[in-house]
Amino acid sequence: MAKAGGGLIWATAEDLARNRPVVLSMYRQILRALNSPALPLGHAARLAKKAECRAIFIFGAEERSLHNIRDLLDAARHTLGILNRGRLP
């Protein structure tokens, strides 16, 4: 375990288990938001956005840094807010 500024920077098994449901929930919410008819997307563009989202979360699932996991969740919340307003991120 590496330390930076007195705190651990690598996620423990408990951290990963605690964050997993939150990350999965954000992923599902973003996919649901991408299905919204309010978004100006054709079928192919909608599938491309879903694939992009899936790739980001697949790479994020392998992340072990607490800071990067927190950043992924912050970006996901921001993206979801934009999608819920009917705009594309």
C-alpha distances in whole Angstrom, upper triangle without the diagonal:
4,7,10,13,12,10,7,8,6,9,9,12,14,13,15,17,18,19,20,24,24,23,26,28,28,28,31,33,33,34,37,38,38,41,43,46,46,44,46,45,47,45,44,42,41,39,38,36,35,33,32,30,29,28,25,24,24,21,20,19,17,15,11,11,12,14,16,16,18,20,21,23,24,26,27,29,30,32,33,35,36,37,39,41,42,41,39,36
4,7,10,10,9,6,6,7,10,11,15,16,15,16,20,20,20,22,25,25,24,27,29,28,29,32,33,33,35,37,38,38,41,43,46,46,43,45,44,46,45,44,42,41,39,38,36,35,34,31,30,29,28,25,24,24,22,20,20,18,15,12,10,12,13,15,16,17,19,21,22,23,25,27,28,29,31,32,34,36,37,38,40,42,40,38,34
4,7,6,6,5,6,8,11,13,16,17,15,18,21,20,20,23,26,25,24,28,29,28,30,33,33,33,35,38,38,39,42,43,46,46,44,46,45,47,46,45,43,42,41,39,37,36,35,33,31,31,29,27,26,26,23,21,22,20,17,14,11,12,12,15,17,17,19,21,22,23,25,26,28,29,31,32,33,35,37,38,40,42,40,38,34
4,5,6,6,6,10,13,15,19,19,17,19,22,21,21,24,26,25,24,28,29,28,29,33,33,32,35,37,37,38,41,42,45,44,42,44,43,46,46,44,42,41,40,38,36,35,35,32,30,31,29,26,26,26,24,21,22,21,17,15,12,12,11,14,16,16,17,20,21,21,23,25,26,27,29,31,32,33,35,37,38,40,38,36,33
4,6,8,9,13,15,17,21,21,19,21,24,23,22,25,28,26,26,30,31,29,31,34,34,34,37,39,38,39,42,43,46,45,43,45,45,48,48,46,44,42,42,40,38,37,37,34,32,33,32,28,28,29,26,24,25,24,20,18,14,14,13,16,18,17,18,21,22,22,24,26,27,28,30,32,32,34,36,37,38,41,39,37,34
4,7,9,12,15,16,19,19,17,20,23,22,22,25,27,26,26,30,31,30,32,35,35,35,37,39,39,40,43,44,48,47,45,47,47,49,49,48,45,44,44,42,39,39,38,36,34,34,33,30,29,30,27,25,25,24,21,18,15,14,14,18,19,18,20,23,23,23,26,28,28,29,32,33,34,35,37,38,40,42,41,39,36
4,6,9,11,12,16,16,14,16,19,18,18,21,24,22,22,26,27,26,28,31,31,31,34,36,36,37,40,41,44,43,42,44,44,46,46,45,42,41,40,39,36,35,35,33,30,31,30,26,25,26,24,21,22,21,18,15,12,10,11,15,15,15,17,19,20,20,23,24,25,26,29,30,31,33,34,35,37,39,38,36,33
4,6,8,9,13,13,11,14,16,16,16,19,21,20,20,24,25,25,26,29,30,30,32,34,34,35,38,40,43,42,41,43,42,44,44,43,40,39,38,37,34,33,33,31,28,28,27,24,23,24,21,19,19,18,15,11,9,8,10,13,13,14,16,18,19,20,22,23,24,26,28,29,30,32,34,35,37,38,37,35,32
4,7,9,13,14,11,13,16,16,15,17,20,19,18,22,24,23,24,27,28,27,29,32,32,33,36,37,41,40,38,40,39,41,41,39,37,36,35,33,31,30,29,27,25,25,24,21,20,21,18,16,16,15,12,9,6,6,7,9,11,11,13,15,16,17,19,21,22,23,25,26,28,30,31,32,34,36,34,32,29
4,7,10,11,9,10,13,14,13,15,19,18,17,20,22,22,22,25,27,26,28,31,31,32,35,36,40,40,37,40,38,40,39,38,36,35,34,32,30,29,28,26,24,23,22,20,18,18,16,14,14,12,9,6,5,6,8,10,10,12,14,15,16,18,20,21,22,24,25,26,28,30,31,32,35,36,35,32,29
4,7,8,6,6,10,10,10,12,15,15,14,17,19,19,20,23,24,24,26,28,29,30,33,34,38,38,36,38,37,39,38,37,35,33,32,31,29,27,27,25,23,22,21,19,17,17,15,13,12,11,9,5,6,5,9,10,9,11,14,14,15,17,19,19,21,23,24,25,27,29,29,31,33,35,33,32,28
4,5,5,6,9,10,11,12,15,16,16,18,20,21,22,24,26,26,28,30,31,32,34,36,40,40,38,41,40,41,40,39,38,36,34,33,31,29,29,28,25,24,23,21,19,19,18,15,14,13,11,8,9,9,13,14,12,14,17,17,17,20,22,22,23,26,27,27,29,32,32,33,36,37,36,34,32
4,5,5,6,9,10,11,14,15,15,17,19,20,21,23,25,26,27,29,30,31,33,35,39,39,38,41,39,41,39,38,37,35,33,33,31,29,28,27,25,23,23,21,18,18,18,16,13,13,12,10,12,12,15,16,13,16,19,18,18,21,23,22,24,26,27,27,30,32,32,33,36,37,36,35,32
4,5,5,6,9,10,12,13,14,16,18,19,20,22,24,25,27,28,30,31,33,35,38,39,37,40,39,41,39,39,37,35,34,34,31,29,29,28,25,24,24,22,19,20,20,17,15,15,14,12,13,12,15,16,14,15,18,18,17,20,22,22,22,26,27,26,28,31,31,31,34,36,36,34,32
4,5,5,6,9,11,11,12,14,16,17,18,20,22,23,24,26,27,29,31,32,36,36,35,38,36,39,37,37,35,33,32,31,29,27,27,26,23,22,22,20,17,18,17,14,13,13,12,9,10,8,12,13,10,11,15,14,14,16,19,18,19,22,23,23,25,28,28,29,32,33,33,31,29
4,5,5,6,9,10,10,12,14,15,16,18,20,20,22,24,25,26,28,30,34,34,33,36,34,36,34,34,32,30,29,28,26,24,24,23,20,19,19,17,14,14,14,12,9,10,9,8,10,9,12,12,9,11,14,13,13,16,18,17,18,21,22,22,24,27,27,27,31,32,31,30,27
4,6,5,8,10,10,11,13,15,16,18,19,21,22,24,25,27,28,30,34,34,33,36,35,37,35,35,33,31,29,29,27,25,25,24,21,20,21,19,16,16,17,14,11,13,13,12,14,12,16,16,12,14,17,16,15,18,20,18,20,23,23,23,25,28,27,28,31,32,32,31,29
4,6,7,8,10,11,12,14,15,17,18,20,22,23,24,26,28,29,33,33,32,35,34,36,35,35,33,31,30,30,27,25,25,25,21,21,22,20,16,17,18,15,13,15,14,13,14,12,15,15,11,12,16,15,13,16,18,17,17,21,22,21,23,26,26,26,29,31,31,30,27
4,6,5,6,9,10,11,12,14,15,17,19,20,21,23,25,26,30,30,29,32,31,33,32,32,30,27,27,26,24,22,22,21,18,17,18,16,13,14,15,11,10,12,11,11,12,10,12,12,8,9,12,11,9,13,15,13,14,17,18,18,20,23,22,23,26,27,27,26,24
4,5,5,6,9,10,11,12,14,16,17,18,20,21,23,25,29,29,28,31,30,31,30,29,28,25,24,24,22,20,20,20,16,15,16,15,11,12,14,11,8,11,11,12,14,12,15,14,10,12,14,12,11,15,16,14,15,18,19,18,21,23,22,23,26,27,27,26,24
4,6,5,6,9,10,11,12,14,15,16,18,20,21,23,27,27,27,30,29,30,29,29,28,25,24,25,22,19,20,20,17,16,18,16,13,14,16,13,11,15,15,16,17,15,17,16,13,14,16,14,12,15,16,14,14,18,18,16,19,22,21,21,24,26,26,25,23
4,6,5,6,9,10,11,12,14,15,16,18,20,22,25,25,25,28,27,29,28,28,27,24,23,24,21,19,20,19,16,15,17,15,12,14,16,13,12,15,14,15,16,14,15,14,11,11,13,11,8,11,13,11,11,15,15,14,16,19,18,18,22,23,23,22,21
4,5,5,6,9,10,11,12,14,15,17,19,20,24,24,23,26,25,27,26,26,24,21,21,21,18,16,17,16,12,12,14,11,8,11,12,9,8,12,12,13,14,13,14,12,9,10,11,9,7,10,11,9,10,14,13,13,16,18,17,18,21,22,22,20,19
4,5,5,6,9,10,11,12,14,15,17,19,23,23,22,25,24,25,24,24,23,20,19,20,17,14,15,16,12,11,13,12,9,11,13,11,9,13,14,16,17,16,18,16,12,14,15,12,10,14,14,11,12,16,15,13,17,19,17,18,21,22,22,21,20
4,5,5,6,9,10,11,12,14,16,17,21,21,21,24,23,25,24,24,23,20,19,20,18,15,17,17,13,13,16,14,11,14,16,14,13,17,17,19,20,18,19,17,14,14,16,13,10,13,14,10,11,14,14,11,14,17,15,15,19,20,21,20,19
4,5,5,6,9,10,10,12,14,16,19,19,18,22,21,23,22,23,21,18,18,18,15,13,15,14,11,11,14,12,10,13,15,12,12,16,16,18,18,17,17,15,12,12,13,10,8,10,10,7,7,11,10,8,11,13,12,13,16,17,17,16,15
4,6,5,6,9,10,11,13,15,18,19,18,20,19,21,20,20,18,15,15,15,12,10,12,11,8,8,11,10,7,10,13,11,11,15,15,18,19,18,18,16,13,14,14,11,10,12,11,8,10,12,11,9,13,14,13,14,17,17,18,16,15
4,5,5,6,9,10,11,13,17,18,17,20,19,20,19,19,18,15,15,16,13,11,13,14,10,10,13,13,11,13,16,14,14,18,19,21,22,21,22,20,17,17,18,14,13,15,14,11,12,15,13,10,14,15,13,13,17,17,18,17,17
4,5,5,6,9,10,11,15,15,15,18,17,20,19,20,18,15,15,17,14,12,15,15,11,12,15,14,12,15,18,16,16,20,20,23,23,22,22,20,17,17,17,14,12,14,13,9,10,12,10,7,10,12,10,10,14,14,15,15,15
4,5,5,6,9,10,14,14,12,16,15,17,16,17,15,12,13,13,10,9,12,11,8,10,13,12,11,14,16,15,16,19,19,22,23,22,21,19,17,17,16,13,12,13,11,8,9,10,8,6,9,10,8,9,12,12,13,11,11
4,5,5,7,9,13,14,12,15,13,15,14,15,13,10,10,12,9,6,10,11,8,9,12,12,11,14,16,16,16,20,21,24,25,24,24,21,19,20,19,15,15,16,14,11,13,14,11,9,13,13,10,11,15,14,14,13,13
4,5,5,7,11,12,12,15,14,15,14,16,15,11,12,14,12,10,13,14,11,13,16,16,15,17,20,19,19,23,24,27,27,26,26,24,21,22,21,18,17,18,17,13,14,15,12,10,13,13,10,10,13,12,14,14,15
4,5,5,9,9,9,12,12,14,14,16,14,11,13,14,11,10,14,14,11,14,17,16,15,18,21,20,20,24,24,27,27,26,26,23,21,21,20,17,16,17,15,12,12,13,10,7,10,10,6,6,10,9,10,10,12
4,5,8,9,7,10,9,11,11,12,10,7,9,10,8,7,11,11,10,12,15,15,15,17,20,19,20,24,24,27,28,27,26,24,22,22,21,18,17,18,15,13,14,14,10,9,12,11,7,9,11,9,10,9,11
4,6,9,8,11,9,11,10,12,11,7,9,12,10,9,13,14,13,14,17,18,17,20,22,22,23,26,27,30,31,30,30,27,25,25,24,21,20,21,19,16,17,17,14,12,15,14,10,11,13,11,13,12,14
4,5,6,9,9,11,12,14,13,10,12,15,12,12,16,17,15,17,20,20,20,23,25,24,25,29,29,32,32,32,31,28,27,26,25,22,21,22,20,17,17,17,14,12,13,12,9,9,11,8,11,11,14
4,5,8,8,10,11,14,13,10,13,16,14,14,18,19,18,20,23,23,23,26,28,27,29,32,32,36,36,35,34,32,30,30,28,26,25,25,23,20,20,20,17,15,16,14,11,11,12,9,11,12,16
4,6,9,11,13,16,14,12,15,17,15,16,19,19,18,21,24,23,24,26,28,28,29,32,33,36,35,34,33,31,30,29,27,25,24,23,21,19,19,18,15,14,14,12,9,9,9,6,8,10,14
4,6,9,11,13,11,9,13,14,11,13,16,16,16,18,21,20,21,24,26,25,27,30,30,33,33,33,31,29,28,27,25,23,22,22,19,17,17,16,13,12,13,11,8,9,9,5,6,7,11
4,7,10,12,9,9,13,13,12,14,17,17,17,20,22,22,23,26,27,27,29,32,32,35,35,35,33,31,30,30,27,25,25,24,21,20,20,19,16,16,16,13,11,13,12,8,8,8,12
4,7,8,6,6,9,10,9,11,14,14,15,17,19,20,21,23,25,25,27,30,30,34,34,34,33,30,29,29,27,24,24,24,21,20,21,19,16,16,17,15,12,14,14,11,10,9,12
4,6,5,6,9,10,11,12,14,15,17,18,20,21,23,24,26,27,28,31,32,36,36,36,35,32,31,32,30,27,27,27,24,22,24,23,19,19,21,18,15,17,18,14,14,13,16
4,6,5,6,9,10,11,12,14,15,17,18,20,21,22,25,26,27,29,31,34,35,36,35,32,31,31,30,26,27,28,24,22,24,24,20,20,22,20,16,19,20,16,16,15,17
4,5,5,6,9,10,11,12,14,15,17,19,20,21,23,24,26,28,29,33,34,35,34,30,30,31,29,25,26,27,24,22,24,24,20,20,23,20,17,20,21,18,17,15,17
4,5,5,6,9,10,10,12,14,15,17,19,20,21,23,24,26,27,31,32,32,31,28,27,28,26,23,24,24,21,19,21,20,17,17,20,17,14,17,18,15,14,11,13
4,5,5,6,9,10,11,12,14,16,17,18,20,21,22,25,26,30,30,31,30,27,26,26,24,21,22,22,19,17,19,19,15,15,17,15,12,15,16,13,13,11,13
4,5,5,6,9,10,10,12,14,15,16,18,20,21,23,25,28,29,30,30,26,25,26,25,21,22,23,20,18,20,20,17,17,20,18,15,18,20,17,16,14,15
4,5,5,6,9,10,11,12,14,15,17,18,20,22,23,27,28,29,28,24,24,25,23,20,21,22,19,17,20,19,16,17,20,18,15,18,20,17,16,13,13
4,5,5,6,9,10,11,12,14,16,16,18,21,21,25,26,26,25,22,21,22,20,17,18,19,15,14,16,16,12,13,16,14,12,15,16,14,13,10,10
4,5,5,6,9,10,11,12,14,15,16,19,20,24,25,25,25,21,20,21,20,16,17,19,16,13,16,16,13,13,16,15,13,15,18,16,15,12,12
4,5,5,6,9,10,10,12,14,15,17,19,23,24,25,24,21,20,22,20,17,18,20,17,15,18,18,15,16,19,18,16,19,21,19,18,15,14
4,5,5,6,9,10,11,12,14,16,17,21,22,23,22,18,18,19,17,14,16,17,14,13,16,16,13,14,17,16,14,18,20,18,16,13,12
4,5,5,6,9,10,10,12,15,16,19,20,20,20,16,15,17,15,11,13,14,11,9,13,13,10,11,15,14,13,15,18,17,15,13,11
4,6,5,6,9,10,10,13,15,18,20,20,20,17,16,18,17,13,14,16,14,12,15,16,14,14,18,18,16,18,21,20,19,16,15
4,5,5,6,8,10,11,13,17,18,19,19,16,15,17,16,13,15,17,14,13,17,18,15,16,20,19,18,21,23,22,21,17,16
4,6,5,6,9,10,11,15,15,16,16,12,12,14,12,9,11,13,11,10,14,14,12,14,17,17,16,19,21,21,19,16,14
4,5,5,6,9,10,13,14,15,15,12,10,13,12,8,10,13,11,9,13,15,13,14,17,18,17,19,22,22,21,18,16
4,5,5,7,9,13,15,16,17,14,12,15,15,11,13,16,15,13,17,18,17,17,21,21,20,23,25,25,24,21,19
4,5,6,7,11,12,14,15,11,11,14,13,10,13,16,14,14,17,18,17,19,22,22,21,24,26,26,25,21,19
4,5,5,9,10,11,12,8,7,10,10,7,10,12,11,11,14,16,15,17,20,20,20,22,25,25,24,21,18
4,5,8,11,12,13,11,9,12,13,10,11,15,14,13,16,18,18,18,22,23,22,24,27,27,26,23,21
4,6,9,12,13,11,10,13,14,12,14,17,17,16,19,21,20,22,25,26,25,27,30,30,29,26,23
4,6,8,10,7,7,10,11,10,12,15,15,15,18,19,19,21,23,24,25,27,29,30,28,26,23
4,6,9,8,7,11,12,12,14,16,17,17,20,22,22,23,26,27,27,29,32,33,31,29,26
4,5,5,6,9,10,11,13,14,15,17,19,20,21,23,25,26,27,29,31,32,30,28,25
4,6,5,6,9,10,11,12,14,15,17,18,20,21,23,25,26,27,29,31,29,28,24
4,5,5,6,9,10,10,12,14,15,16,18,20,21,23,24,26,27,29,27,26,22
4,5,5,6,9,10,10,12,14,15,16,18,20,21,22,24,26,27,25,23,20
4,5,5,6,9,10,11,12,14,15,16,19,20,21,22,25,26,25,23,20
4,5,5,6,9,10,11,12,14,15,17,19,20,21,23,25,24,22,19
4,5,5,6,8,10,11,12,14,15,17,18,20,21,23,21,20,16
4,5,5,6,9,10,10,12,14,15,16,18,20,21,20,18,15
4,5,5,6,9,10,10,12,14,15,16,19,20,19,18,15
4,5,5,6,9,10,11,13,14,15,17,19,18,17,14
4,5,5,6,9,10,11,12,14,16,17,15,14,10
4,5,5,6,9,10,10,12,14,15,14,13,10
4,5,5,6,9,10,10,13,15,14,14,12
4,5,5,6,9,10,11,13,12,11,9
4,5,5,6,9,10,11,9,8,6
4,5,5,6,9,10,10,10,9
4,5,5,6,9,9,10,9
4,5,5,7,6,7,6
4,5,5,5,6,7
4,5,7,9,11
4,6,9,10
4,7,10
4,7
4
